[in-house]
């Protein structure tokens, strides 16, 4: 059984699906690893490190895709344009594993399915204990939350910590984190370490304990949000009236903040608009918003994906791939996730697709030329 690791082709993607340290576990399971030359260089892993750990380096992409299983950071819908170049390299029987934006780009994944390859989307992993070590969304969100604070801190015309000096006292920067998922919690922890006064808001009642455990203040909205948590602990879209009240509440809250980091997302849907233009106009000049939901439209009404917008003196940043800005550790975590997922599939040196395994069943997108995942089939048929 041969596993191939191609170089990522998505613009700006510096991560790699497998790092040298994870190769030994695959070799022990009887798997041969082929890596495209230069695949790990941008992440800080030169070719020689792969060779030293027992991988075979190959010069061309065609040689990599001749493998039985292809491991990627961005496959299918997560690389809908450049990924088209690889469709001709896929055939019936090959297996592709990676991030593929199944709910956001169902059409691109249908195109991959038509090649006959079997596709697994790691975003669809069930939220169960056994799958935690494979949870790529959590591992990459950890990096994103950390980087978001550094991005905000470097943009803010203030420092974070309180300082008492001979030249006077400097007050702590006030940071608000909206959404206390993995990225939000890491943002809270990072901002606290830098000395900011941190508060956080989340529609899920269960998040309050996690926020306070990190030393942040919980911002509570006088509104029943008991129905705002969906399956697996993800947030669920609010009705229009509740969302309007939430926007009004957050407008008052962000007015006194120096840095606002937004992380609120609903899987497969447009990001909820939490900070309106009017709310931005109520913030002090020099304030900064870092919108981690930019790829899905943004939590701020003025966010432009991948752009820096300045409105009334407030800077709104819409970064698209923060994990790729710390590619060495992002790749280290991703490689552990994906190699563990692969080893869960392997029995006696062969991939066995056991649909009785919840992890396998929930992540299987395409097989035998067809999209087989019910949710994605629904999206392709015009459903939501």
C-alpha positions as CSV (number, residue, x, y, z in Angstrom):
1,X,0.0,0.0,0.0
2,X,1.4,3.4,-1.1
3,X,0.5,6.8,0.3
4,X,1.3,9.9,-1.6
5,X,1.9,13.4,-0.2
6,X,1.7,16.1,-3.0
7,X,2.8,19.7,-2.7
8,X,-0.2,21.9,-1.9
9,X,-1.3,24.1,-4.9
10,X,-3.9,26.4,-3.2
11,X,-2.5,30.0,-3.4
12,X,-0.6,30.8,-0.2
13,X,-1.0,27.4,1.3
14,X,2.2,26.6,3.1
15,X,1.1,23.6,5.1
16,X,1.9,20.0,4.3
17,X,-0.3,17.0,5.0
18,X,2.4,14.8,6.6
19,X,5.6,15.7,8.4
20,X,8.6,13.5,8.8
21,X,7.9,12.6,12.4
22,X,4.6,10.9,11.5
23,X,6.1,8.6,8.8
24,X,7.4,5.9,11.3
25,X,3.9,5.0,12.4
26,X,2.8,4.5,8.8
27,X,5.9,2.5,7.9
28,X,5.3,0.3,10.9
29,X,1.8,-0.4,9.6
30,X,3.3,-1.6,6.3
31,X,2.7,1.6,4.3
32,X,5.1,3.0,1.8
33,X,5.2,6.8,1.8
34,X,6.0,8.9,-1.3
35,X,6.5,12.6,-1.0
36,X,6.6,15.1,-3.8
37,X,10.0,16.9,-3.7
38,X,9.6,20.2,-1.9
39,X,6.2,19.5,-0.4
40,X,7.3,20.3,3.1
41,X,9.8,23.0,2.5
42,X,7.4,26.0,3.0
43,X,6.4,24.4,6.3
44,X,9.9,24.0,7.5
45,X,10.4,20.4,6.6
46,X,13.2,19.9,4.0
47,X,13.2,16.8,1.8
48,X,16.1,15.2,3.6
49,X,14.1,14.9,6.8
50,X,11.5,12.8,5.0
51,X,14.2,10.6,3.5
52,X,15.8,10.1,6.9
53,X,12.5,8.9,8.3
54,X,12.0,6.3,5.5
55,X,9.9,8.2,2.9
56,X,10.6,8.1,-0.8
57,X,11.0,11.4,-2.6
58,X,9.6,11.7,-6.1
59,X,10.1,14.5,-8.6
60,X,6.7,14.8,-10.2
61,X,3.1,15.2,-9.2
62,X,2.1,12.3,-11.5
63,X,4.4,10.0,-9.4
64,X,2.7,11.0,-6.2
65,X,-0.8,10.5,-7.6
66,X,0.2,7.0,-8.7
67,X,-0.1,6.1,-5.0
68,X,-3.1,4.2,-3.6
69,X,-4.0,6.9,-1.1
70,X,-3.4,10.7,-1.4
71,X,-3.2,12.8,1.7
72,X,-3.7,16.5,1.3
73,X,-4.4,19.6,3.3
74,X,-6.7,21.0,0.7
75,X,-8.5,18.6,-1.6
76,X,-11.7,18.9,-3.7
77,X,-13.8,21.8,-2.7
78,X,-11.1,23.3,-0.4
79,X,-9.0,23.8,-3.6
80,X,-11.7,24.2,-6.3
81,X,-9.7,26.0,-8.9
82,X,-6.1,24.6,-8.8
83,X,-7.5,21.2,-7.7
84,X,-9.1,20.7,-11.1
85,X,-5.6,20.0,-12.5
86,X,-5.4,16.9,-10.3
87,X,-8.8,15.4,-11.5
88,X,-7.2,13.7,-14.4
89,X,-4.7,12.0,-12.1
90,X,-7.5,10.4,-10.1
91,X,-9.0,7.0,-11.1
92,X,-11.4,4.5,-9.7
93,X,-9.9,2.8,-6.6
94,X,-7.8,5.7,-5.5
95,X,-8.5,7.3,-2.1
96,X,-8.2,11.0,-1.3
97,X,-8.3,12.3,2.3
98,X,-8.2,15.9,3.4
99,X,-10.1,19.1,4.0
100,X,-12.5,19.6,1.1
101,X,-15.1,22.1,2.2
102,X,-18.0,19.6,1.6
103,X,-20.8,21.8,2.8
104,X,-19.5,25.0,1.2
105,X,-18.3,23.6,-2.2
106,X,-20.5,20.5,-2.8
107,X,-20.2,20.9,-6.6
108,X,-16.4,20.7,-6.6
109,X,-16.6,17.6,-4.6
110,X,-19.0,16.1,-7.0
111,X,-16.5,16.8,-9.8
112,X,-13.9,14.8,-7.8
113,X,-16.4,12.0,-7.2
114,X,-16.9,11.7,-11.0
115,X,-13.2,10.7,-11.3
116,X,-14.1,7.4,-9.5
117,X,-11.9,8.1,-6.6
118,X,-13.1,7.6,-3.0
119,X,-13.1,10.9,-1.0
120,X,-13.0,11.5,2.7
121,X,-13.7,15.0,4.1
122,X,-12.1,15.6,7.5
123,X,-14.4,18.5,8.3
124,X,-17.2,15.9,8.7
125,X,-15.6,14.0,11.6
126,X,-18.2,13.3,14.3
127,X,-17.8,15.0,17.6
128,X,-17.0,11.9,19.6
129,X,-14.2,11.1,22.0
130,X,-12.5,8.6,19.7
131,X,-12.3,11.1,16.9
132,X,-10.7,13.9,19.0
133,X,-7.2,13.0,17.9
134,X,-8.3,13.3,14.3
135,X,-10.1,16.6,14.7
136,X,-8.4,18.8,12.1
137,X,-10.9,21.7,12.6
138,X,-10.0,22.0,16.2
139,X,-6.2,21.7,15.7
140,X,-6.2,24.3,12.9
141,X,-8.6,26.6,14.8
142,X,-6.2,26.6,17.7
143,X,-3.5,28.1,15.4
144,X,-6.0,30.6,13.9
145,X,-7.1,31.9,17.3
146,X,-3.5,32.4,18.4
147,X,-2.5,34.2,15.1
148,X,-5.7,36.4,15.2
149,X,-4.6,38.0,18.5
150,X,-1.0,38.6,17.1
151,X,-2.5,40.1,14.0
152,X,-4.8,42.3,16.0
153,X,-2.0,43.3,18.4
154,X,0.3,44.3,15.6
155,X,-2.4,46.4,14.0
156,X,-3.7,48.1,17.2
157,X,-2.0,51.5,17.9
158,X,-1.8,50.5,21.6
159,X,0.0,47.8,23.6
160,X,-1.9,45.1,25.5
161,X,-0.6,45.2,29.1
162,X,-1.2,47.7,31.8
163,X,2.1,49.5,32.6
164,X,2.8,51.7,35.6
165,X,5.9,53.8,34.7
166,X,7.6,57.0,35.6
167,X,6.0,58.4,32.4
168,X,2.6,57.6,33.6
169,X,0.1,54.7,33.7
170,X,-1.0,52.9,30.6
171,X,-4.3,51.1,30.8
172,X,-4.8,47.5,29.5
173,X,-6.2,47.1,26.1
174,X,-9.8,45.9,26.1
175,X,-10.3,42.8,23.9
176,X,-13.6,41.2,23.1
177,X,-13.8,37.7,21.6
178,X,-17.0,36.8,20.0
179,X,-17.5,33.0,19.8
180,X,-15.9,30.8,22.4
181,X,-15.2,27.7,20.2
182,X,-11.6,26.4,19.9
183,X,-10.4,29.5,18.0
184,X,-12.1,31.8,20.4
185,X,-10.8,30.1,23.5
186,X,-7.2,30.2,22.1
187,X,-7.7,33.9,21.3
188,X,-8.8,34.5,24.9
189,X,-5.8,32.7,26.3
190,X,-3.4,34.4,24.0
191,X,-4.8,37.9,24.7
192,X,-4.7,37.3,28.4
193,X,-1.0,36.2,28.2
194,X,-0.3,39.4,26.5
195,X,-1.9,41.4,29.3
196,X,-5.1,42.5,27.9
197,X,-8.4,42.9,29.7
198,X,-10.4,40.2,28.0
199,X,-14.1,39.6,27.8
200,X,-16.0,37.1,25.6
201,X,-19.5,36.4,24.3
202,X,-21.0,33.2,23.0
203,X,-24.6,32.3,22.4
204,X,-24.1,28.8,23.9
205,X,-24.7,28.7,27.7
206,X,-22.1,25.9,28.0
207,X,-19.3,28.2,26.9
208,X,-19.5,30.4,30.0
209,X,-17.5,28.0,32.2
210,X,-14.8,27.7,29.6
211,X,-14.5,31.5,29.2
212,X,-14.2,32.1,33.0
213,X,-11.7,29.2,33.3
214,X,-9.4,31.2,31.1
215,X,-9.7,34.3,33.2
216,X,-12.0,36.3,30.9
217,X,-15.2,38.1,31.7
218,X,-18.4,36.6,30.3
219,X,-20.5,39.1,28.4
220,X,-24.1,38.0,28.9
221,X,-26.9,39.1,26.6
222,X,-30.4,39.3,28.2
223,X,-31.9,37.0,25.5
224,X,-33.0,33.4,25.6
225,X,-30.3,31.6,23.4
226,X,-31.1,28.1,24.6
227,X,-31.9,27.1,21.0
228,X,-28.7,28.5,19.6
229,X,-26.6,25.3,20.0
230,X,-26.9,22.6,17.3
231,X,-25.7,19.1,16.9
232,X,-22.1,18.4,18.0
233,X,-21.8,21.6,20.0
234,X,-21.7,23.9,17.0
235,X,-23.7,27.2,17.0
236,X,-27.0,27.2,15.1
237,X,-28.4,30.1,13.1
238,X,-30.8,32.4,15.1
239,X,-34.1,33.7,13.8
240,X,-34.2,37.2,12.4
241,X,-35.7,38.9,15.4
242,X,-33.2,37.4,17.8
243,X,-30.3,38.2,15.5
244,X,-31.4,41.9,15.4
245,X,-31.5,42.1,19.2
246,X,-28.1,40.4,19.3
247,X,-26.7,43.0,16.8
248,X,-28.0,45.9,19.0
249,X,-26.5,44.4,22.1
250,X,-23.1,43.8,20.5
251,X,-23.1,47.4,19.1
252,X,-23.2,48.6,22.6
253,X,-20.6,46.1,23.7
254,X,-18.0,46.7,21.0
255,X,-18.2,50.5,21.4
256,X,-15.8,50.3,24.4
257,X,-13.4,47.7,23.0
258,X,-10.0,48.2,21.4
259,X,-9.8,44.9,19.6
260,X,-12.7,42.6,18.6
261,X,-12.0,39.1,17.4
262,X,-15.0,37.4,15.8
263,X,-15.1,33.6,15.3
264,X,-18.8,32.8,14.9
265,X,-19.6,30.3,12.2
266,X,-22.5,28.0,11.4
267,X,-21.3,24.9,9.4
268,X,-22.2,25.1,5.7
269,X,-23.9,28.4,6.0
270,X,-23.1,32.1,5.6
271,X,-21.5,33.6,8.7
272,X,-24.0,35.5,10.9
273,X,-23.6,39.2,10.7
274,X,-23.0,40.3,14.4
275,X,-21.3,43.6,14.0
276,X,-23.1,46.1,11.8
277,X,-21.8,49.1,10.0
278,X,-23.5,51.3,12.7
279,X,-21.7,49.3,15.4
280,X,-18.3,49.9,13.7
281,X,-19.1,53.6,13.5
282,X,-19.7,53.5,17.3
283,X,-16.1,52.3,18.0
284,X,-13.2,54.6,18.7
285,X,-10.8,55.5,15.9
286,X,-7.8,53.1,16.0
287,X,-9.9,50.1,17.1
288,X,-9.4,46.9,15.3
289,X,-11.7,44.0,14.2
290,X,-10.2,40.6,13.2
291,X,-12.9,38.6,11.5
292,X,-12.1,34.9,11.4
293,X,-15.4,34.2,9.7
294,X,-14.3,36.2,6.6
295,X,-14.3,33.2,4.3
296,X,-18.0,32.7,4.7
297,X,-19.0,36.4,4.4
298,X,-17.8,37.6,7.8
299,X,-19.3,38.4,11.2
300,X,-18.8,42.1,10.5
301,X,-20.9,43.8,7.9
302,X,-17.9,45.6,6.4
303,X,-15.5,42.6,6.2
304,X,-14.0,41.9,2.9
305,X,-12.4,38.4,2.6
306,X,-8.6,38.6,2.5
307,X,-8.6,42.4,2.7
308,X,-7.9,45.2,5.1
309,X,-10.7,47.8,5.3
310,X,-10.6,51.0,7.3
311,X,-13.9,52.7,8.1
312,X,-14.3,55.7,10.3
313,X,-10.8,55.0,11.6
314,X,-11.6,51.4,12.5
315,X,-9.5,48.7,10.8
316,X,-11.4,45.5,9.8
317,X,-9.2,42.5,8.9
318,X,-10.6,39.5,7.0
319,X,-7.8,36.9,7.1
320,X,-8.5,33.7,5.1
321,X,-5.8,31.2,6.2
322,X,-4.1,32.0,9.5
323,X,-3.0,28.4,10.1
324,X,-0.7,28.7,7.0
325,X,1.0,31.6,8.7
326,X,2.4,29.2,11.3
327,X,2.9,26.2,9.0
328,X,5.4,24.2,11.0
329,X,3.1,23.6,14.0
330,X,-0.1,23.7,11.9
331,X,1.3,20.9,9.8
332,X,2.5,19.0,12.8
333,X,-1.0,19.0,14.3
334,X,-2.6,18.3,10.9
335,X,-0.3,15.4,10.2
336,X,-1.1,13.8,13.5
337,X,-4.9,14.2,12.8
338,X,-4.7,12.8,9.2
339,X,-2.3,9.9,9.9
340,X,-4.4,8.7,12.8
341,X,-7.5,8.9,10.5
342,X,-5.7,6.8,7.9
343,X,-4.5,4.2,10.4
344,X,-8.1,3.9,11.6
345,X,-8.9,2.8,8.0
346,X,-6.1,0.4,7.5
347,X,-6.5,-3.3,8.3
348,X,-3.7,-5.8,7.3
349,X,-2.0,-3.2,5.1
350,X,-5.1,-2.4,3.2
351,X,-7.8,0.3,3.5
352,X,-11.1,-1.2,4.7
353,X,-14.1,1.0,4.4
354,X,-16.2,-0.1,7.4
355,X,-19.5,1.8,7.3
356,X,-20.3,0.5,10.8
357,X,-17.6,2.8,12.0
358,X,-19.1,6.2,12.7
359,X,-15.9,8.0,11.8
360,X,-15.7,6.3,8.4
361,X,-19.4,6.6,7.6
362,X,-19.7,10.3,8.5
363,X,-16.6,11.4,6.6
364,X,-17.1,9.4,3.4
365,X,-18.2,11.8,0.7
366,X,-17.7,10.0,-2.6
367,X,-17.4,6.4,-3.7
368,X,-17.7,4.5,-7.0
369,X,-18.2,7.7,-9.0
370,X,-21.1,9.0,-6.8
371,X,-21.5,11.4,-3.9
372,X,-22.7,9.2,-1.1
373,X,-23.0,11.6,1.8
374,X,-26.6,12.4,2.4
375,X,-26.1,16.0,3.5
376,X,-24.0,16.8,0.4
377,X,-26.5,15.1,-1.9
378,X,-29.2,17.3,-0.4
379,X,-27.1,20.4,-1.1
380,X,-26.5,19.3,-4.7
381,X,-30.2,18.9,-5.1
382,X,-30.9,22.4,-4.0
383,X,-31.6,21.8,-0.3
384,X,-30.1,23.4,2.7
